[in-house]
Amino acid sequence: MSFDPSSDFSDVVDGVESVTLNRRGSTPHGTGESVQNALRRAVTVEEAAQSNGKYTASDVTWHLPCSQLSSRPRLGDIITDGDGQRWTVLEVHWATMKSRWQCAARNLAVVYALDDTVSVLKAVYAKGTAGAAEATWRTWRTGVRARIQPLESRPAVENAAETTDDRFTIFVEEDLPLDHSHRIKAADGMIYRITKVTGAERIGELATIEVVGSG
């Protein structure tokens, strides 16, 4: 008599759902790998309080059937649920006779209070009437969850007129490939010029963008 726990999982457990696993460093919102019988288990408040900050109320444990994935989930991979919530994988372990991957994951949007939504503009250059290349800013990405944090204001002079440079740090949910050819547009229409981008080198932290908004 043979026993295959991986095939029985979806039959004996209630509350399974469909999710998508995107590998760390892959194109944001790529197709990823579809998992039809994922199980979500919440980390309780008591467990979160007793972990010395290692786990928080925004953490969950995902159980993913091995048979529905091409390879082991890796640290930093993203699990996206049916509501579009993104969970960053922090730990991976075998479970149930190696039939499932047990993944501790964190919703960084909740941890960092990403209450803003921004768009990313990208410059498209074309020859202007004077013969020089001129930039037209076109929308490249929309609906990026973010938090815009004021950093400092400093006096500046532009075209012989006194003004101020308002500097901000923008925390974004996704590790976007940004450079000088991009701009950040806030929901209120404010445009920010990018001065520095720091990728999410450490698992469980956000990418940050340093920007200037002239006013």
C-alpha positions in Angstrom: 0.0 0.0 0.0 1.5 3.3 -1.1 0.8 6.7 0.5 1.4 10.0 -1.3 0.8 13.0 1.1 1.2 15.5 -1.6 -1.8 14.3 -3.6 -4.0 14.2 -0.4 -3.1 17.7 0.8 -5.8 19.6 -1.1 -8.4 16.9 -0.2 -8.0 16.9 3.5 -7.2 20.6 4.3 -9.7 23.4 4.1 -8.9 27.0 3.0 -6.4 26.3 0.2 -6.0 29.1 -2.3 -4.3 29.9 -5.6 -1.1 32.0 -5.4 1.8 33.0 -7.7 5.4 32.5 -6.9 7.8 35.0 -8.5 11.5 34.5 -8.1 13.7 37.1 -6.6 15.1 39.5 -9.2 12.5 38.5 -11.8 10.5 41.1 -13.7 7.9 42.7 -11.5 4.5 41.4 -12.0 5.9 38.6 -14.3 3.9 35.5 -14.9 5.7 33.5 -12.2 4.7 30.0 -11.2 1.1 29.2 -10.4 0.3 27.2 -7.2 -3.3 26.0 -7.0 -3.3 24.5 -3.5 -1.4 26.8 -1.3 -2.3 27.0 2.4 -1.9 30.1 4.5 -1.4 30.0 8.2 -1.2 33.2 10.2 1.4 33.9 12.8 -0.5 34.6 16.0 -0.1 37.8 18.0 1.4 35.7 20.9 4.0 34.2 18.6 4.9 37.5 17.1 5.3 39.1 20.6 7.6 36.3 21.8 10.0 36.4 18.9 11.9 39.5 19.9 10.8 41.2 16.7 11.8 38.4 14.4 8.2 37.8 13.5 5.4 40.4 13.4 1.6 40.4 12.9 2.2 40.9 9.2 3.9 37.5 8.8 2.3 34.3 7.7 3.4 30.8 6.9 2.7 29.5 3.4 2.5 25.8 2.6 3.2 25.1 -1.1 3.0 21.7 -2.7 6.3 20.6 -4.1 4.6 19.0 -7.1 3.4 22.4 -8.3 6.8 24.1 -8.3 9.8 23.5 -10.6 12.3 24.0 -7.7 12.6 25.0 -4.1 11.4 28.5 -3.2 14.3 30.8 -2.4 14.8 33.5 0.2 13.5 36.8 -1.3 11.0 35.2 -3.6 7.6 36.8 -3.7 4.3 35.0 -3.1 1.3 37.0 -4.4 -2.1 36.0 -3.2 -5.5 36.4 -4.9 -5.9 39.9 -3.5 -2.6 41.1 -5.0 -0.9 41.2 -1.6 2.8 40.4 -1.9 4.7 38.2 0.7 8.5 38.1 0.8 9.8 34.7 1.6 12.1 34.8 4.7 12.6 31.1 5.5 12.0 27.8 3.7 11.7 24.3 5.2 10.5 20.9 4.2 7.1 19.8 5.6 5.0 16.6 5.6 7.5 14.0 4.4 9.0 16.5 2.0 5.8 16.9 0.1 5.4 20.6 0.8 7.6 23.7 1.2 6.8 25.6 4.4 7.7 29.3 3.8 7.7 32.0 6.4 6.8 35.2 4.6 6.3 38.9 5.4 4.1 41.5 3.9 6.5 44.5 3.6 3.7 46.9 2.6 2.1 46.4 6.0 5.4 46.5 8.0 6.5 49.8 6.4 3.0 51.4 6.1 3.0 51.8 2.4 -0.1 53.9 2.2 0.8 55.9 -1.0 0.6 54.8 -4.6 3.0 56.3 -7.1 3.7 56.0 -10.8 7.1 55.7 -12.5 7.7 57.8 -15.6 10.4 57.1 -18.2 12.0 59.5 -20.6 11.6 59.0 -24.3 14.1 61.1 -26.3 13.4 62.6 -29.7 15.0 65.4 -31.7 13.4 68.8 -31.0 12.8 71.8 -33.2 16.3 73.1 -32.4 17.9 69.8 -33.3 18.7 68.8 -29.7 17.3 65.7 -28.1 14.3 66.5 -25.9 12.7 64.2 -23.3 9.0 63.3 -23.2 8.0 61.7 -20.0 5.7 58.7 -20.4 4.1 56.4 -17.8 6.2 53.3 -17.4 4.6 51.7 -14.2 1.5 52.6 -12.3 0.0 51.5 -8.9 3.3 51.0 -7.1 2.8 50.9 -3.4 5.0 53.3 -1.7 5.7 55.6 1.3 6.9 59.2 0.7 9.0 60.3 3.6 10.2 64.0 3.9 13.9 64.2 4.4 15.0 67.8 4.3 14.5 71.2 2.6 17.4 73.4 1.5 17.7 76.7 -0.3 18.6 76.6 -4.0 18.9 79.0 -7.0 17.4 78.1 -10.3 17.5 80.5 -13.3 18.7 83.3 -11.0 15.6 82.8 -8.8 15.6 81.6 -5.2 13.7 78.4 -4.6 13.9 75.4 -2.3 14.9 71.8 -2.9 12.6 69.5 -1.0 14.3 66.1 -0.5 12.4 62.9 0.2 13.0 59.2 0.7 10.5 57.0 -1.1 10.1 53.4 0.1 8.7 51.1 -2.6 7.3 47.6 -2.4 9.1 46.4 -5.5 12.8 46.4 -6.3 12.5 48.5 -9.5 15.4 49.0 -12.0 15.5 52.8 -11.9 18.1 55.3 -13.1 18.3 59.0 -14.2 15.9 58.4 -17.1 13.0 57.8 -14.6 10.9 60.1 -12.5 8.4 59.3 -9.7 4.9 60.8 -9.9 2.9 60.9 -6.7 -0.9 60.6 -6.6 -1.2 64.4 -6.1 0.6 65.0 -9.4 4.0 66.0 -7.8 7.0 64.9 -9.9 10.2 63.8 -8.2 13.6 63.6 -9.7 15.6 60.6 -8.7 19.1 61.2 -7.1 19.9 57.8 -5.7 18.4 54.3 -5.7 19.3 51.7 -3.1 18.1 48.1 -3.9 16.7 45.7 -1.4 20.0 43.9 -0.8 18.8 42.5 2.5 15.9 40.1 2.6 12.9 41.5 4.4 13.7 45.2 3.7 12.5 47.6 1.1 14.2 49.3 -1.9 14.6 53.1 -1.2 14.7 56.0 -3.7 16.1 59.4 -2.8 14.4 62.1 -4.7 14.1 65.9 -5.1 10.9 67.8 -5.6 11.5 71.5 -6.4 9.0 74.0 -5.0 
